[in-house]
Amino acid sequence: MNGRELVTKAVLFQGPERIPRALPEPWGNDFVDVAIGPDPNFKPKVDGEDEWGCVWEKVLDDKTMGQVKFHPLKDYSMLDTYKFPDFSLDSRYKNIKKAIEENKEQKFFLVNIQFSLIHRLEYLRGHEQAWMDPYLYPDELCGLLDKLADIAIGSIDKLAGMGVDGIMAYDDWGLQDRPILSPEIFNKFFQPRYKRVYQHAHKKGMLTFLHSCGYIIDLLPGFIDAGLNVIQMDQQENMGVENLSRRFGGKICFWCPVDIQKTMITGSPDDIREYARNLMKSLGKFNGGFISKWYPSPEGAGHTKENIDIMSEAFTRP
């Protein structure tokens, strides 16, 4: 099987001949992962400004993406004059067309789209405002989330027919021991927008992937109902691998490395091997349902090359 077939069968529980992987060289990668390109005409007005008008700040030697220090929609009265980025530009998709043409090995073609609800809300509004919006400004919040969903749907329409296999987005919904918002608030305001986008992607022949870190087990039922095919989580120990398998195995595909905060840092070589094998055994026993990966920012997480190789070998030579 080629990468496209392996990943698709794992996601749809159709019996791939091996566990698909997204690992560093020389361990193999069944994916081509490409992002929608930037607006070539965008020129920041101040240092650190992005296309959304958010201004980012990083401290010296910071290995993270930094933090937003200016939120362009801090007040909803600014929404009437706010200009959203234009993702209908053909120029944003030229790199995707080129990468598809070069995908001779028929790997699974995954496109990162601009579809972040909680993060984009926080960037535009600020953390405190974003978390209070469901209670103080529910109508305005719904309007803004609808616009973000519309942008994602527009991108899906641009990708349709190109040969894209799946769409990927990033939204960290969890703290260490609980979601950042209650399941009730999530299901009232956010889940319907995910559902609209994911169902549209399915109609266009694309599978749906989401990265979300933290304790998100209480939100997974809503994501599954929305039509999310793959949850990419870098932490599992805080929720329990067996618990995830028992409650959601066979209902959603898990895309995971060895837990990046605990075992991957504090575990012995044998601990790492055993954890990797348990991920495959517990989450991938449903005629599919598991994809292996590594954490591609190892320095920021404190992962050594030795441990990465130990994990990768366990995933590929169980």
ABEGO torsion letter per residue (X at the ends): XBAAAAAAAAAAGAGBABBBBBBBOAAEBABBBBBBBBBAABBBABBGBBAAGBBBBBBBGBABAEBBABBAAABAAAAAABBBBBAABAAAAAAAAAAAAABAAGBBBBBBBBBBAAAAAAAAAEAAAAAAAAAABAAAAAAAAAAAAAAAAAAAAAABGAGBABBBBBBBABBAABBABBAAAAAAAAAAAAAAAAAAAAAAGBBBBBBBBEBAAAAAAAAAAAGBABBBBABAAAAEAAAAAAAABGABBBBBBBBAABAAAABBAAAAAAAAAAAAAAAAAAGEGBBBBBBABAAAAGBBAAAAAAAAAAAABX
